Amino acid sequence: MSPVPRDVMSAEVRAAIERHDEWDAMHEFVTLHWDGEHLSYGTVGIIDPAFHPTQYGKLMARLAAEQIGREPGKPPYAYLLQIEGFGVPEPPPSATDEERAQFNRDRIGRTFHQRADAHEFAQAWCADIHGRLWSATKRRDRPDDIQVKFYRPGAAPSGQMIEALLAVAAATGSLQAGAN
């Protein structure tokens, strides 16, 4: 299958984050299907943010497998994960060892939301079967300032949820290649 045009995928991920207007919401996982002209939604799964990020991969894989099992002739082309979270700027080079240590404790402990310098954001991440990745981000205090980014295969940022999303898309692509 040839890749969906980048601008179509960028528009989809942007539209997903534009629709996000209810904050403190559940996270969402969506299978996207391409008919050669349009993207459509298949499975829509709601994920409680209380689940630890290490569990997202299993949840996404299960939802993708269920979708493929229901419609084996119409496998997903891409997967979209929409989340909310809190971000904190990385400590500057001038930060003390204690400031760096506190940043790492907050990151590992998932307590960024308790920091005075935190900002709340919503992100939509979309990975296709070719290994491409898009993101759209907006901050709660700046809802009209949406940032959309594209990542070529192999150039994605790291992170448990992103890596799991890419893995589910890659597995689907492998299944499709093996079926042809």
N, C-alpha and C positions, 0 to 999 in steps of 0.2 A: 504494500500500500504506500502510495506516495504521501509525503508529509502535507498536512494541512498548512496553508499559508500562515506565516508568522503573524501577519496582521490580524487574521481571524482569531487566532489563539490569544493574542494580546487583548483584543476587544472583549473576548469572553472572560478573561481573568479580571479585566477592569470592570466589566459589568457586574461580576460577582461581588466585588468589593463595594461598588456603588450601591448595590441592593442592601448591603449590610448597614442597617440604620437602627437596629435594636442592640444596644450594648449590654454586656454581661449576659450574652447568649451562649447557647451550646455551640460546640464546634460542628462542622459539617463536612462530610466526605461525599463526593459525587462522581459517578461514572459518566463520562462524556462519549457520545457516539457520533461518528462522522458518516454521512451518507453520500459524500462526494460534493455536496453543496452547502450543507448546514450542520452545525453541531446541535445535538439534543441531549437532554439529561436522561439517564437510565436510573440506576439506584441512587437514592439520596439517603445517607445514613447520618444520624445525629450522634455525636460523641460528647459525653459529659466531660468537661474540662478537668474534672477530678481524676480522670484516668492519667496515669503517669505517661510522659512521652514515649517511654520504652514499650508501652502497650499498643501504641497507634499502628505500628506495622502489622501486628497480628489482626487487629480489627479491620484495617484496610484490605489486607489479603483475603480475609474471610468474606467481606462484602463484595470484593471483585470476583472471587470464585463463585459466589452465589449468583451474581449477575451473569457470568459466563455460563453457568449451569442452566439458568432459566432460558437464555437465548444464545446457544452455542454458535449459531450462524451470524450473530450480530455482536461480536465482542467489543468491549470498550476500546476507544482510540486513545483516550487520555483520562486522567484522574485529577480532580480538584479537591484540595483540602483548604477549608477556611477556618481560621483560628483567631482567637484574641489572646493578647498577652501584654506584658509590661517590658519595656526596654529601659536600659540605663546606659549612658555613655561609658565606653571603656575608659579606665583610668588613664590620664595623660602621662607622658614620659616623666613628668615632674612628681607624680604621685609617690607617696611613701609606701614602704613595704606593708604597713598596716592597712592602708587604703586598698592596695592590690589584694591583700588577703581577705579583706571584708567583701570586696567585689566578688571574689571567687566563692566565698561562703554563701553570699546571697544568690549567686548563679546556681550553685549546686543545690542549695536548699530551697530554691524556687521562691525566694522572698523579695525579689526586686520590687514587687508592688508595695512593700513597706518603706521603701526609700523615698526621701524627699525629691531626689532628682529623677524619679521614674516617670515615664510617659506611657499611657495606655495606647495600644494600637490594635488594628485588625489587619490580618493578612489573608490573601488568597494565593495559594501555591498550586500550579498546574503542571503536571508532567505528562508528556506524551510517550508513545511506544518507541519513538526514535531517540529518546534520551534528552530531549529538549525540556527546558524548565522556564516557567514564567512566574513572576510574583507581582502582586499589586498590594500596596500598603497604604493605610491612612491612619492618622493618629486621631484619638477621640477629641482632642482639643483643636484639631485642624481638619475637619471632615472633608473639606473641598480640595485639600492638597493630597491628591492621590499620586503615588509613585509606582510606575510600572517598569519592571526590568525583565530582560530576557537573558538566559544563560545557555550557551552552547553545550552540547554533550561533553561531559567531563569537566565543566567549569562551574558547576553548581556550588553554592556555599554548603558547609557541613552542618549537620544537625540531625538528630534522630528522626524527627518527623519528615524532613525533606529527603533524607536517604531512604526511608521506608517508602515514601511516595514514589520516588524514582525506581526503587526495586520492584514495586507492584507493576508499574508501567512497563519496565523491562521484561518482567516475566510474561506479561500479556503479549508483548511484542514477540517474544520467543515462541509462545504458543501459536500465534498467528503464522509465524514463519514456518513452523513445523507442520502446520495444517495445509500449507500451500504446496 
